[in-house]
């Protein structure tokens, strides 16, 4: 299993719109990628992180991750105008 922790930031005042779009697109992503085992966006509390969304993602293998990455730009197209530039990602590999 491969786990990804990805962080994005909504533009100021756009968090509600970002959440609305995520609720629309996340189910479609989950349905279209059989090797995707978890794809869960979270809001992050705290003044410093008020516009932050953290994704917890689990992939069956590298091939499943590659499929997701190949579709990422298209899947997130509707969301991009409401986000700050950049995404922080951490690729994690299970120990046990």
JOVENPE-V699018 format. One record per residue. N is the residue number from 1. SS is DSSP state (2 for helix, 1 for strand, 0 for the rest). PSI is psi in radians with two decimals (* if undefined). NEAR is the number of other C-alpha atoms within 10 Angstrom. Layout:
n=N ss=SS psi=PSI near=NEAR
n=N ss=SS psi=PSI near=NEAR
This chain:
n=1 ss=0 psi=2.52 near=16
n=2 ss=1 psi=2.33 near=17
n=3 ss=1 psi=2.38 near=20
n=4 ss=1 psi=2.35 near=18
n=5 ss=1 psi=1.97 near=17
n=6 ss=1 psi=2.45 near=16
n=7 ss=1 psi=2.27 near=19
n=8 ss=1 psi=2.85 near=18
n=9 ss=1 psi=2.28 near=22
n=10 ss=1 psi=2.56 near=22
n=11 ss=0 psi=2.69 near=17
n=12 ss=0 psi=2.24 near=11
n=13 ss=0 psi=0.05 near=10
n=14 ss=0 psi=0.06 near=15
n=15 ss=2 psi=-0.74 near=19
n=16 ss=2 psi=-0.70 near=12
n=17 ss=2 psi=-0.74 near=14
n=18 ss=2 psi=-0.80 near=22
n=19 ss=2 psi=-0.74 near=16
n=20 ss=2 psi=-0.79 near=12
n=21 ss=2 psi=-0.73 near=15
n=22 ss=2 psi=-0.71 near=17
n=23 ss=2 psi=-0.46 near=12
n=24 ss=2 psi=-0.78 near=11
n=25 ss=2 psi=-0.49 near=14
n=26 ss=2 psi=-0.81 near=15
n=27 ss=2 psi=-0.64 near=11
n=28 ss=2 psi=-0.71 near=12
n=29 ss=2 psi=-0.83 near=17
n=30 ss=2 psi=-0.73 near=16
n=31 ss=2 psi=-0.54 near=9
n=32 ss=2 psi=-0.06 near=11
n=33 ss=0 psi=1.59 near=15
n=34 ss=0 psi=-0.48 near=13
n=35 ss=0 psi=-0.05 near=19
n=36 ss=1 psi=2.01 near=21
n=37 ss=1 psi=-0.47 near=17
n=38 ss=1 psi=2.41 near=15
n=39 ss=1 psi=1.59 near=17
n=40 ss=1 psi=1.96 near=14
n=41 ss=1 psi=2.53 near=19
n=42 ss=1 psi=2.49 near=12
n=43 ss=1 psi=2.74 near=16
n=44 ss=0 psi=2.19 near=14
n=45 ss=0 psi=2.75 near=11
n=46 ss=0 psi=2.49 near=9
n=47 ss=0 psi=-0.76 near=7
n=48 ss=0 psi=-0.58 near=8
n=49 ss=0 psi=0.34 near=11
n=50 ss=0 psi=-0.42 near=14
n=51 ss=0 psi=0.31 near=22
n=52 ss=1 psi=2.41 near=20
n=53 ss=1 psi=2.25 near=20
n=54 ss=1 psi=2.29 near=18
n=55 ss=1 psi=2.29 near=18
n=56 ss=1 psi=2.07 near=15
n=57 ss=1 psi=2.40 near=19
n=58 ss=1 psi=2.33 near=22
n=59 ss=1 psi=2.48 near=22
n=60 ss=0 psi=-0.68 near=15
n=61 ss=0 psi=-3.12 near=14
n=62 ss=2 psi=-0.61 near=12
n=63 ss=2 psi=-0.72 near=11
n=64 ss=2 psi=-0.70 near=19
n=65 ss=2 psi=-0.73 near=20
n=66 ss=2 psi=-0.70 near=13
n=67 ss=2 psi=-0.81 near=16
n=68 ss=2 psi=-0.82 near=20
n=69 ss=2 psi=-0.62 near=12
n=70 ss=2 psi=-0.49 near=11
n=71 ss=2 psi=-0.11 near=12
n=72 ss=2 psi=-0.87 near=12
n=73 ss=2 psi=-0.78 near=12
n=74 ss=2 psi=-0.76 near=10
n=75 ss=2 psi=-0.58 near=16
n=76 ss=0 psi=0.06 near=15
n=77 ss=0 psi=-0.81 near=9
n=78 ss=0 psi=-0.47 near=13
n=79 ss=0 psi=-0.56 near=18
n=80 ss=2 psi=-0.70 near=14
n=81 ss=2 psi=-0.29 near=13
n=82 ss=2 psi=0.11 near=18
n=83 ss=1 psi=2.62 near=18
n=84 ss=0 psi=2.67 near=14
n=85 ss=0 psi=2.57 near=11
n=86 ss=0 psi=2.71 near=9
n=87 ss=0 psi=2.35 near=11
n=88 ss=1 psi=2.24 near=10
n=89 ss=1 psi=2.53 near=13
n=90 ss=1 psi=2.20 near=10
n=91 ss=1 psi=2.18 near=11
n=92 ss=1 psi=2.52 near=13
n=93 ss=1 psi=2.27 near=11
n=94 ss=0 psi=2.46 near=7
n=95 ss=0 psi=-0.76 near=5
n=96 ss=0 psi=* near=3
